[in-house]
Amino acid sequence: MKSKRRFPQKGIAEGKIMARILKAKREDNDFTDGTVFGSMCTSPLEIAKKVHSMFLESNLGNPGLYMGTIELEREVHEAVASLINAPEGYEALSVGGATEGNILALWRARNECGKNKVILPKSAHFSFKKACDLLGMESVEIPLDKDHLPDLYIMEDKIDDDTAVVVGIAGTTELGLVEPIEEIAKIAGDIHLHVDAAFGGFTIPFLKQYETLPRFDFNISGVDSLVLDPHKMGLSTIPLGLYYSIDEHPISVEAPYLTGKHQKTITGTRMSASIPAFWSVIKYIGFEGYSSIVESCMKNTRVLLDLGKSIGLDPIVEPVLNIVSFHHQDPDSVVKKMAKKGWNISQTVNPRGLRFVIMPHVTEGSIYKMVPALEDCI
């Protein structure tokens, strides 16, 4: 029988503690060696790590105790609002990530209209399944067309009087596509439209070809809410998502024994150190810095695309963002073989294939090292 870990009776020396901690850290994947191609997260900037460690006790669930952190949060919300064209009177909330933001969007939409149906593309993140299950809502999945975008004719047909919210994705998880949010908004009409821009939100605005990409933000009439993740391409520490709504929403829970009398987020106590960490990143590198990093990722994306083609892989789509996916009939076996060689890659389900996320920690050099191993495994 496996022995059970018991709560220690006495403390042990710091040296022994750190030895065990360092062992665990070594066993974790490390972004710095460029072997991780399967993650939408990356190593935060050093300034973010430094600042994060200074705010470990901050809890914006009890905001009156942390007035300095609140001010940094306000500045973050305003800066990002300008990036996504949030209108006057918008509401911004810091959340644990896009999963929480997506749940929050569906919760608010349901309570506001009293309806129960969620129209979402097959490309939507699995967090929407969590949200529908938690909220007792019915999800209606819209199939994708030949371009791997939601079939708008079917979407329009499925919207009815019971529909509470329609969902669009800006930066799909599997392929990195930007869905036609503007067309979806026209179809949705007066129904709440929520945009999940967890990945694309901190990539699209910094691309040179920004003007040629489908619009995704509050510039589009009809977008009611949007979520994006600073802990992905925002280069901040985990966890942090930002949820925006076109106006203040009445949903809140009374918290009379705290300094903030009402809470609008799903979590109560909130680890808030990632907010000043992100503030430090956007101040440190600015728009120009983000643009340079994103363009470098896109350059490396094209490198991998060409190298993949050279070893006989067929791209599922031409990359729009920094994600490359190739057709493959048995991606699971390739992922396992690559893991044995020390490379972390992932797979797509719809359609079946191999998926590579070209984050800032992925260099041109690491791509050239990875591709021969990939050729052996396919």
C-alpha positions in Angstrom: 0.0 0.0 0.0 1.3 3.4 -0.9 2.3 5.4 2.1 0.3 8.5 2.9 2.0 11.9 3.4 1.3 13.1 6.9 1.2 16.7 8.0 4.7 17.3 9.6 4.8 17.5 13.4 7.9 19.7 13.4 9.5 22.1 11.0 12.6 21.1 9.0 15.7 23.1 8.0 15.4 25.6 5.1 18.2 23.8 3.3 16.3 20.5 3.1 13.1 22.4 2.0 14.9 24.1 -0.8 16.6 20.9 -2.0 13.2 19.4 -2.4 11.8 22.5 -4.1 14.7 22.7 -6.5 14.2 19.0 -7.4 10.6 19.7 -8.2 11.5 22.8 -10.2 14.0 20.8 -12.3 11.3 18.3 -13.1 9.1 21.1 -14.5 9.3 22.1 -18.2 11.4 25.2 -18.6 10.6 27.8 -21.2 14.2 29.0 -21.4 15.6 26.1 -23.4 13.1 26.6 -26.3 11.8 23.0 -26.2 8.2 23.9 -25.4 6.1 24.4 -28.5 2.7 23.3 -27.0 2.0 26.2 -24.6 0.2 29.5 -25.0 2.1 30.8 -22.0 5.7 31.9 -21.9 8.3 33.1 -19.4 7.3 36.5 -18.0 9.7 39.3 -18.4 12.3 39.6 -15.5 10.8 42.9 -14.4 7.4 41.2 -14.1 8.8 38.4 -11.9 10.6 41.0 -9.7 7.5 43.1 -9.2 5.2 40.1 -8.7 7.3 39.0 -5.7 6.7 42.4 -4.1 2.9 42.0 -4.0 2.4 38.5 -2.8 0.1 39.5 0.0 -2.1 41.8 -2.1 -5.8 40.7 -2.3 -8.1 42.9 -4.3 -11.0 40.9 -3.0 -10.5 43.2 0.0 -9.5 46.3 -2.0 -9.6 49.0 0.7 -6.4 47.5 2.2 -4.4 47.8 -1.1 -5.0 51.3 -2.5 -1.7 51.3 -4.3 -2.5 48.1 -6.1 -6.0 49.4 -7.0 -4.4 52.5 -8.7 -2.1 50.2 -10.7 -5.0 48.1 -11.7 -7.0 51.2 -12.8 -4.0 52.3 -15.0 -3.8 48.8 -16.5 -7.5 48.8 -17.3 -7.3 52.2 -19.0 -4.2 51.3 -21.0 -5.7 48.1 -22.4 -9.0 49.8 -22.9 -7.3 52.1 -25.4 -5.8 49.1 -27.1 -9.2 47.3 -27.7 -11.2 50.5 -28.3 -13.4 50.2 -25.2 -16.2 52.8 -25.3 -16.8 55.5 -22.7 -18.6 54.0 -19.6 -16.9 50.6 -20.0 -16.4 48.3 -17.1 -13.2 46.4 -16.6 -12.5 43.5 -14.2 -9.3 41.7 -13.4 -10.0 37.9 -13.4 -8.0 34.7 -13.1 -7.9 34.2 -16.8 -10.1 33.9 -19.9 -11.9 30.8 -18.4 -13.2 33.0 -15.5 -13.9 35.8 -18.0 -16.0 33.5 -20.2 -18.0 32.2 -17.3 -18.6 35.7 -16.1 -19.8 36.8 -19.6 -22.3 33.9 -19.8 -23.5 34.4 -16.2 -24.2 38.1 -16.8 -25.9 37.6 -20.2 -28.2 34.9 -18.7 -29.2 37.0 -15.7 -29.8 40.1 -17.8 -32.1 38.5 -20.4 -33.4 35.5 -18.5 -32.6 33.2 -21.5 -30.6 30.0 -21.5 -29.0 29.2 -24.9 -25.3 29.8 -25.9 -24.4 29.9 -29.6 -20.7 29.1 -29.9 -18.4 27.9 -32.7 -16.9 24.4 -32.6 -13.6 26.1 -32.3 -14.5 27.6 -28.9 -12.3 26.9 -25.9 -13.4 24.1 -23.6 -14.0 26.7 -20.8 -17.4 27.4 -22.4 -18.4 23.8 -21.6 -17.5 24.5 -18.0 -19.5 27.7 -18.1 -22.6 26.1 -19.5 -22.4 23.2 -17.0 -22.0 25.6 -14.0 -24.7 27.9 -15.1 -27.2 25.3 -16.4 -27.1 26.8 -19.9 -27.6 25.0 -23.2 -24.7 25.1 -25.6 -25.4 25.0 -29.3 -22.2 24.2 -31.3 -21.8 25.7 -34.7 -19.8 23.6 -37.2 -16.9 25.0 -39.1 -16.7 25.6 -42.8 -13.9 24.6 -45.2 -11.8 27.5 -43.9 -12.2 26.3 -40.3 -14.3 29.3 -39.4 -17.9 29.1 -38.0 -20.5 28.5 -40.6 -22.5 31.7 -40.5 -25.5 30.4 -42.3 -25.9 27.7 -39.7 -25.2 30.2 -36.9 -27.9 32.5 -38.1 -30.4 29.6 -38.4 -29.6 28.4 -34.8 -30.2 31.8 -33.1 -33.7 32.0 -31.7 -35.8 33.6 -29.0 -34.1 31.5 -26.3 -30.6 32.7 -27.2 -28.8 34.5 -24.4 -25.4 35.0 -25.9 -23.4 34.4 -29.1 -19.7 33.8 -28.9 -16.8 34.6 -31.3 -13.1 33.8 -31.0 -10.2 36.1 -31.8 -7.3 33.6 -31.9 -8.6 30.1 -31.9 -6.8 27.7 -29.6 -6.0 25.0 -32.3 -5.3 27.1 -35.4 -4.9 30.7 -34.2 -7.6 32.0 -36.5 -9.5 35.3 -36.1 -13.2 34.6 -36.6 -15.4 37.1 -38.5 -16.6 39.0 -35.4 -18.1 41.8 -37.5 -20.3 39.4 -39.5 -21.2 37.5 -36.3 -22.2 40.8 -34.7 -24.6 41.5 -37.5 -26.1 38.0 -37.2 -26.4 38.3 -33.4 -28.2 41.7 -33.6 -29.4 42.7 -30.1 -28.3 39.5 -28.5 -25.2 39.7 -26.2 -22.0 39.1 -28.2 -19.0 37.9 -26.2 -15.5 37.8 -27.8 -12.9 35.4 -26.4 -9.6 37.1 -27.3 -7.6 35.3 -24.7 -4.7 34.7 -27.2 -5.3 37.2 -30.0 -6.0 40.1 -27.7 -2.3 40.8 -27.1 -1.2 39.7 -30.5 -3.5 41.2 -33.2 -3.1 44.9 -32.2 0.7 44.6 -32.6 0.8 42.9 -36.0 2.0 44.9 -39.0 -0.9 43.4 -41.0 -3.4 44.5 -38.3 -5.5 46.6 -40.8 -6.0 43.5 -43.0 -7.2 41.2 -40.3 -10.8 40.9 -39.3 -11.7 43.4 -36.6 -12.4 41.8 -33.2 -12.8 44.5 -30.5 -15.2 47.2 -29.4 -14.7 49.1 -32.7 -17.4 46.6 -33.9 -21.0 47.7 -33.1 -22.6 44.9 -31.2 -19.7 43.5 -29.2 -20.9 43.5 -25.6 -18.0 41.9 -23.7 -14.4 40.7 -24.4 -11.8 38.9 -22.4 -8.0 38.8 -23.0 -5.1 37.2 -21.2 -2.0 39.2 -20.2 -0.4 35.9 -19.0 -0.2 34.7 -22.6 1.3 37.1 -25.2 1.0 39.9 -22.7 4.2 38.5 -21.1 3.0 38.9 -17.5 2.9 36.5 -14.6 0.2 33.8 -14.1 -2.7 34.2 -13.5 -4.3 37.3 -15.0 -7.1 37.9 -17.4 -8.9 41.1 -18.2 -12.7 41.2 -18.7 -14.3 44.2 -20.4 -18.0 45.1 -20.8 -19.5 48.0 -22.7 -21.1 49.2 -19.5 -21.5 48.6 -15.8 -23.4 45.5 -14.9 -25.7 45.1 -11.9 -24.6 41.6 -11.0 -22.6 41.6 -7.8 -22.6 39.9 -4.4 -22.6 41.8 -1.1 -19.4 41.5 1.0 -20.4 43.6 4.0 -17.4 42.6 6.2 -14.8 43.6 3.6 -13.6 47.1 2.6 -15.2 46.6 -0.8 -18.9 46.2 -0.1 -19.7 44.3 -3.3 -17.8 41.8 -5.5 -18.4 41.4 -9.2 -15.8 38.7 -10.0 -16.4 35.0 -9.5 -13.5 34.6 -7.0 -13.5 36.4 -3.7 -9.9 36.4 -2.4 -7.8 37.2 -5.4 -4.1 36.8 -5.8 -3.4 40.2 -7.2 0.4 40.4 -7.7 0.1 39.8 -11.4 -1.6 43.2 -11.8 1.4 45.3 -10.8 3.6 42.8 -12.7 1.7 43.4 -15.9 1.7 47.2 -15.2 5.5 47.0 -15.1 5.7 45.1 -18.4 3.5 47.5 -20.4 5.4 50.5 -19.0 8.8 48.8 -19.6 8.4 47.8 -23.3 5.4 49.8 -24.5 3.6 49.4 -27.8 6.8 49.4 -29.8 8.3 46.6 -27.6 5.2 44.4 -28.0 5.2 45.0 -31.7 8.8 43.9 -32.0 8.2 40.7 -30.0 5.1 39.8 -31.9 6.8 40.4 -35.3 9.7 38.2 -34.1 7.2 35.4 -33.2 5.5 35.8 -36.6 8.9 35.6 -38.4 9.7 32.3 -36.5 6.2 31.1 -37.4 7.0 31.4 -41.1 10.3 29.7 -40.5 8.6 26.6 -39.0 5.9 26.7 -41.7 8.5 26.5 -44.4 10.6 23.8 -42.6 7.4 21.8 -41.9 6.5 21.8 -45.6 10.1 20.8 -46.5 9.7 17.5 -44.5 6.4 16.7 -46.1 3.9 18.2 -43.6 0.8 19.9 -45.0 -0.4 23.0 -43.1 -4.1 22.9 -42.0 -4.3 26.7 -42.7 -1.8 29.4 -43.5 -1.0 30.9 -40.1 -2.7 34.2 -39.2 -1.2 34.4 -35.7 1.8 32.7 -34.2 0.4 29.1 -34.3 1.3 26.5 -36.9 -0.8 23.4 -37.3 -0.1 20.5 -39.8 -2.3 17.7 -40.9 -1.4 14.3 -39.4 -3.5 11.2 -38.9 -1.9 10.0 -35.7 -0.8 13.1 -33.8 -1.0 11.5 -30.4 1.8 9.1 -31.3 4.0 11.9 -32.7 3.4 14.0 -29.5 4.5 11.0 -27.4 7.6 10.3 -29.5 8.6 14.0 -29.4 8.2 14.1 -25.6 10.7 11.2 -25.3 13.2 13.2 -27.4 12.7 16.2 -25.0 10.3 18.3 -27.2 6.9 19.4 -26.0 4.4 19.8 -28.9 0.6 19.5 -28.9 -2.1 18.3 -31.3 -5.3 19.5 -32.9 -8.6 17.6 -32.7 -10.7 19.3 -35.4 -9.1 18.4 -37.8 -6.5 16.0 -36.5 -3.0 17.4 -36.7 0.2 18.6 -35.0 0.1 22.1 -33.3 3.0 24.4 -32.6 2.6 27.7 -30.6 5.5 30.0 -31.5 5.8 32.0 -28.3 8.6 34.5 -27.5 10.7 31.7 -25.9 10.8 29.8 -29.2 13.7 31.0 -31.2 14.7 30.3 -34.8 17.6 28.2 -33.4 15.3 26.0 -31.4 13.0 25.5 -34.4 16.0 24.3 -36.5 16.9 21.9 -33.6 13.4 20.6 -33.3 12.5 19.9 -36.9 15.0 17.0 -37.4 13.5 15.3 -34.4 10.0 16.0 -35.8 11.0 14.4 -39.1 12.1 11.3 -37.3 8.8 11.0 -35.5 6.3 11.6 -38.3 
